[in-house]
């Protein structure tokens, strides 16, 4: 069953400012309200009846043009068989009512095999902290655009989290639509929150020197973040069995990388000294916590508060150390491709597919250059004291 109208393209539909039949499925219309809200409506007839009926299919752009055409064809097929799709849809929707907690469990189970471990961890945290307390027992079909907007608006003082939560909700509801838990994606109608301003904080030479005068778990983790240019989460989960003391290489499992891919990091002499000088416990983790150090370090919030107090409460975070390390390497004249390899930032575009060199020797040069820059900072500050 095809429409007699020439099918509109997605761009043409996006530009519509008044109601219009879009073609591609008989009777499919995009309705545009006076306020500019757009939604899909389907006109149909049952066999033996001259009465034209109509039903709503969902909001645009939460329900895309392609999805609306597929849904329209499904509804028209029901009508051709003598079943009123509007009545059938109401019954179908009631039988598919599931709560947020049920749907989120199914969604996160799906994410476990389709997302990197870091992304999965971030989504689980977002659901447990923000979404389940608000809507856990509520049917997801009752969660509308207004409810989502109010939840996001309450995070206006945390723009990065607000945007991240919007992206997670948009993907979650799109996933629910695909599995027919809901008919439309309520988050799809919302404008994406603006991204927060990117931090550009880099530690000054004097701050680097001050950090190097500190001791303890948090200070050692911070120093290794600089010397390896790796994220704090990877350093906090560093394992003894992943360090090759002969070759001076740290192998980071994919589960501890944002990309989800295994990563090898050369260790300079200063990094090796810090690692070899750290007391070893029975557990597998360098900075392990618990009675035997069987769990990875998880006290960065309290640890950073103490470290900041020791350093005079500077305005810097652990991730600023990674930016500082890259800046030191750049200042030393290191090759940008080698820096990118050390930080495991992939090359975009087609060239990224073809360039398979692992830059292992060049990564060694980068960490040694960072080490030399750190020593220079400490020497200069000491001489000026």
Secondary structure, 3 states (H helix, E strand, C coil): CCCCCCCCCHHHHHHCCCCEECCCCCCEEEEECCCCCEEEEEEECCCCCCCCEEEEEEEECCCCHHHHHHHHHHHHHHHHCCCCHHHHHHHHHHHCCCEHHHHHHHHHHHHHCCCCHHHHHHHHHHHHHHHHHHHCCCEHHHCCHHHHHHHHHCCCCCHHHHHHHHHHHHHHHHHHHHCCCCCCCHHHHCCCCCCCCCCCCCCCHHHHHHHHCCCCHHHHHHHHHHHHCCCHHHHHCCEHHHEECCCCEEEECHHHCCCCCCEEEECCHHHHHHHHCCCCCCCCECCCECCCCCECCCCHHHHHHHHHHHCCCCCCCHHHHHHHHHHHHHHCCCCHHHHHHHCCCCCCCHHHHHCCCCCHHHHHHHHHHHHHHHHHHHHHHHHHC
